[in-house]
Amino acid sequence: EPVALVPVDLSEDTPQVIDIALQGQGELQYEIVDQDGKPSPAKLTIFQSGQIIEHIYSVSGSGTQALPPGTYQIGISRGFEYGVVETEIDIPAYDRAQLNATLVHWVDTTGYLSYDAHVHSAPSPDSEVSREDRIRTAVAAGLEIMVATDHEIMTDLAPAVVNVGAQHLLTTLIG
């Protein structure tokens, strides 16, 4: 039940007792599949009141994320080949909300691969993104081949692909 907001005077000569009640964290549990019901990598963009709160990049399409209680808008995507799902969800305090979504493959890319030949990750001096996070973002964006082109270092992203379990989705090259 919403509580009325009351201004509080915190000046030195006005002693007061202020009761503050904090709500416990909630949790979003998500399961994203493709049109065949198979788990799908995805990017979840979480909004509240028109502001981006968080991005989640999932290789497996499933997971959980702690969130403060409230109502959120969520955009779910997987690169340009798949349709976008937009939904709203309420996260309860001390409880879990379940999000299930299906991403439909709209663009037939048979015979083609999605390729990015200029990708940076840490320890490149112009990137703070870990190798594992770079793999997660690539898979969620629908990339299938990625070339590491970090500055001042030769980077092999193959171990990061294995670490996040994306070896069936992404191939990397040292650039």
C-alpha positions as CSV (number, residue, x, y, z in Angstrom):
1,E,0.0,0.0,0.0
2,P,1.5,3.4,-1.0
3,V,2.6,5.6,1.8
4,A,2.0,9.4,1.7
5,L,5.2,11.4,1.3
6,V,5.7,13.9,4.1
7,P,8.4,16.6,4.1
8,V,10.9,16.3,7.0
9,D,12.6,19.3,8.7
10,L,16.2,18.2,9.6
11,S,17.3,21.5,11.1
12,E,19.3,21.3,14.4
13,D,16.7,23.0,16.6
14,T,13.9,20.6,15.6
15,P,14.6,17.2,17.1
16,Q,12.5,14.4,15.5
17,V,12.1,10.7,15.4
18,I,11.9,9.4,11.8
19,D,10.7,5.9,11.1
20,I,12.2,4.5,7.8
21,A,10.8,1.3,6.4
22,L,12.9,-0.3,3.6
23,Q,11.4,-3.0,1.4
24,G,13.5,-6.1,0.8
25,Q,15.0,-6.9,-2.6
26,G,12.9,-8.7,-5.1
27,E,14.1,-10.9,-7.9
28,L,13.5,-11.3,-11.6
29,Q,13.7,-14.8,-12.9
30,Y,13.8,-15.0,-16.7
31,E,13.5,-17.8,-19.3
32,I,14.0,-16.7,-23.0
33,V,13.4,-19.2,-25.8
34,D,13.2,-19.1,-29.6
35,Q,10.1,-19.9,-31.7
36,D,11.1,-23.7,-31.5
37,G,11.1,-23.5,-27.6
38,K,14.9,-23.8,-27.4
39,P,16.8,-21.6,-25.0
40,S,17.9,-18.3,-26.7
41,P,20.7,-15.9,-25.9
42,A,19.2,-12.5,-25.2
43,K,19.8,-8.9,-24.1
44,L,17.3,-7.7,-21.5
45,T,17.1,-3.9,-21.1
46,I,15.3,-3.0,-17.9
47,F,13.6,0.4,-17.7
48,Q,11.8,2.2,-14.9
49,S,10.1,5.6,-15.5
50,G,11.7,6.0,-18.9
51,Q,15.2,5.5,-17.5
52,I,17.5,2.5,-18.3
53,I,18.1,0.7,-15.0
54,E,20.2,-2.2,-16.2
55,H,21.3,-4.4,-19.2
56,I,21.5,-8.1,-18.8
57,Y,23.3,-10.1,-21.4
58,S,22.5,-13.8,-21.2
59,V,24.1,-16.6,-23.2
60,S,21.8,-19.3,-21.9
61,G,18.6,-17.2,-22.0
62,S,17.8,-17.9,-18.4
63,G,18.8,-16.5,-15.0
64,T,17.9,-14.4,-12.1
65,Q,18.6,-10.7,-11.3
66,A,18.0,-9.0,-7.9
67,L,16.0,-5.8,-8.3
68,P,14.3,-3.4,-5.9
69,P,10.6,-3.8,-5.7
70,G,8.6,-1.9,-8.3
71,T,7.2,-1.9,-11.8
72,Y,9.6,-2.3,-14.7
73,Q,9.4,-2.2,-18.5
74,I,11.7,-4.8,-20.1
75,G,12.9,-5.0,-23.7
76,I,14.2,-8.4,-24.8
77,S,16.3,-8.7,-28.0
78,R,18.8,-10.9,-29.9
79,G,20.3,-8.8,-32.6
80,F,18.7,-7.8,-35.9
81,E,17.5,-11.3,-37.0
82,Y,15.0,-11.6,-34.1
83,G,11.9,-9.7,-33.2
84,V,11.9,-7.6,-30.0
85,V,9.6,-8.5,-27.0
86,E,8.5,-5.6,-24.8
87,T,6.7,-6.3,-21.5
88,E,6.0,-4.9,-18.1
89,I,6.6,-6.7,-14.9
90,D,6.1,-6.1,-11.1
91,I,8.9,-7.1,-8.8
92,P,7.6,-7.9,-5.3
93,A,9.6,-7.3,-2.2
94,Y,11.1,-10.5,-0.7
95,D,9.8,-12.5,-3.7
96,R,10.4,-13.5,-7.3
97,A,8.7,-12.5,-10.5
98,Q,8.8,-14.9,-13.4
99,L,9.4,-13.6,-17.0
100,N,8.9,-15.9,-19.9
101,A,9.4,-14.7,-23.5
102,T,9.8,-16.1,-27.0
103,L,12.0,-14.4,-29.5
104,V,10.9,-15.1,-33.1
105,H,13.6,-15.4,-35.8
106,W,12.3,-13.0,-38.6
107,V,15.3,-12.8,-40.9
108,D,16.5,-15.9,-42.8
109,T,20.3,-15.7,-42.8
110,T,20.9,-19.2,-44.2
111,G,24.3,-19.1,-45.9
112,Y,25.4,-16.0,-44.0
113,L,27.2,-15.3,-40.7
114,S,27.1,-12.3,-38.5
115,Y,30.7,-11.0,-38.2
116,D,32.4,-8.1,-36.3
117,A,36.0,-7.5,-37.3
118,H,36.8,-4.8,-34.8
119,V,36.1,-5.7,-31.2
120,H,37.9,-4.4,-28.1
121,S,37.9,-5.7,-24.5
122,A,40.1,-5.3,-21.5
123,P,43.1,-5.1,-21.3
124,S,42.9,-2.8,-24.4
125,P,43.4,0.7,-23.0
126,D,40.2,1.9,-24.6
127,S,37.9,-0.7,-23.1
128,E,36.9,-1.6,-19.5
129,V,34.7,-4.5,-20.6
130,S,36.0,-7.9,-19.5
131,R,36.6,-10.6,-22.1
132,E,33.7,-12.6,-20.7
133,D,31.3,-9.7,-20.8
134,R,32.4,-8.9,-24.3
135,I,31.4,-12.5,-25.3
136,R,28.1,-12.1,-23.6
137,T,27.3,-8.9,-25.4
138,A,28.3,-10.4,-28.7
139,V,26.2,-13.5,-28.3
140,A,23.2,-11.4,-27.2
141,A,23.6,-9.2,-30.3
142,G,23.6,-12.3,-32.6
143,L,27.2,-12.3,-33.6
144,E,28.7,-15.6,-34.8
145,I,32.3,-14.6,-35.6
146,M,34.3,-12.0,-33.7
147,V,37.8,-10.7,-34.2
148,A,39.7,-9.3,-31.2
149,T,41.5,-6.1,-32.2
150,D,42.7,-4.8,-28.9
151,H,45.4,-2.1,-28.9
152,E,48.9,-3.0,-27.8
153,I,48.1,-6.6,-27.2
154,M,47.2,-9.8,-29.1
155,T,44.0,-11.1,-27.4
156,D,42.6,-14.6,-27.7
157,L,39.0,-14.6,-26.8
158,A,38.5,-18.3,-27.2
159,P,39.0,-19.1,-23.5
160,A,36.4,-16.5,-22.6
161,V,33.9,-18.1,-25.0
162,V,34.4,-21.4,-23.2
163,N,34.2,-19.7,-19.8
164,V,30.7,-18.4,-20.6
165,G,29.5,-21.5,-22.4
166,A,29.1,-19.9,-25.8
167,Q,31.3,-22.2,-27.9
168,H,28.2,-23.5,-29.8
169,L,27.3,-19.9,-30.7
170,L,30.4,-17.9,-31.4
171,T,33.8,-18.3,-33.0
172,T,36.6,-15.9,-32.4
173,L,39.8,-14.8,-34.2
174,I,42.9,-13.1,-33.0
175,G,43.3,-9.8,-34.9
